[in-house]
Amino acid sequence: MASRPAAKKLHIADEPLTRHNWYKHVNWLNVTLIIGVPIYGMIAAYWTPLQWKTAVWAFVYYFLTGLGITGGTFSPISRRIPHLLSTLQQQQQQQANPFGPRAVFKTYT
């Protein structure tokens, strides 16, 4: 008797998200780290006495990490700035010189 070939199982990304399989779509390592590390820090902070040096360092570090996040957010924009500037310069040249790029006018200031 010949056995039937097994049906090919779909990858989880190709399956629709339902309430019965939502947990398969979650990246549990990321969830554990994003939730676990702050909880561990709060528990450790409860038993660690606060010193003024630690408070100053926490305050400074808070702003430094915020600047890093802001820089990461705007980095895609900063990569496009040279393209945007060249486009802006071309538009300004077209407005200043409506007769084309080769028509040169002498200006006196």
C-alpha positions in Angstrom: 0.0 0.0 0.0 1.4 3.4 -1.0 1.4 6.1 1.6 0.3 9.6 0.7 2.9 12.4 0.8 2.7 14.6 3.8 1.1 18.0 3.3 3.8 20.7 3.4 3.4 22.7 6.6 3.2 26.5 6.1 5.7 28.8 7.9 4.2 30.7 10.7 4.7 34.0 8.8 2.5 32.7 6.0 -0.3 31.7 8.4 -2.9 34.3 9.3 -2.9 35.7 12.8 -5.8 34.3 14.9 -6.6 34.3 18.5 -5.7 30.6 18.7 -2.1 31.0 17.2 -1.1 34.5 18.3 1.5 33.2 20.7 3.4 31.6 17.7 3.8 35.0 16.1 5.5 36.5 19.2 9.3 36.8 19.5 9.5 35.5 23.0 13.2 36.3 23.5 12.5 40.0 22.8 9.5 40.0 25.0 11.4 38.4 27.9 14.3 40.9 27.5 12.2 44.0 27.1 10.0 43.1 30.1 12.5 41.2 32.2 15.4 43.6 32.3 13.4 46.6 33.6 11.7 44.4 36.2 15.0 43.1 37.4 16.3 46.6 37.6 13.4 47.8 39.7 13.8 44.8 42.0 17.5 45.4 42.4 16.9 49.2 43.0 14.7 48.4 45.9 17.6 46.8 47.8 20.3 49.1 46.6 20.9 52.2 48.6 20.9 55.4 46.5 24.1 57.5 46.6 24.4 61.0 45.1 26.9 59.8 42.5 24.5 57.1 41.4 21.7 59.6 41.1 23.8 62.1 39.1 25.0 59.2 36.8 21.4 58.0 36.3 20.3 61.6 35.4 23.1 62.1 32.9 22.8 58.6 31.4 19.0 59.2 31.0 19.7 62.2 28.8 22.5 60.6 26.9 20.5 57.6 25.9 17.6 59.8 24.9 20.0 61.6 22.5 21.0 58.3 21.1 17.4 57.3 20.4 16.8 60.7 18.8 19.9 60.4 16.6 18.8 57.0 15.5 15.3 58.3 14.6 16.7 61.1 12.5 19.5 59.2 10.8 17.3 58.1 7.8 16.5 61.8 7.3 20.1 62.8 7.6 21.1 60.3 4.9 18.7 62.0 2.5 19.8 65.6 3.2 22.4 65.7 0.4 19.8 64.5 -2.1 17.3 67.0 -0.8 19.8 69.9 -0.9 20.8 69.1 -4.5 17.1 69.0 -5.5 16.5 72.3 -3.7 19.5 73.9 -5.4 18.2 72.7 -8.8 14.8 74.2 -8.1 16.3 77.5 -7.0 18.5 77.6 -10.2 15.4 77.0 -12.3 13.5 79.7 -10.6 16.4 82.2 -10.8 17.2 81.3 -14.5 13.9 80.5 -16.3 15.7 80.3 -19.7 17.6 77.1 -18.9 20.8 76.1 -17.3 23.0 77.4 -20.1 21.6 80.9 -20.2 23.9 83.0 -18.0 23.1 86.6 -17.0 25.5 89.0 -15.6 24.3 90.4 -12.3 25.6 93.5 -10.6 25.4 94.0 -6.9 
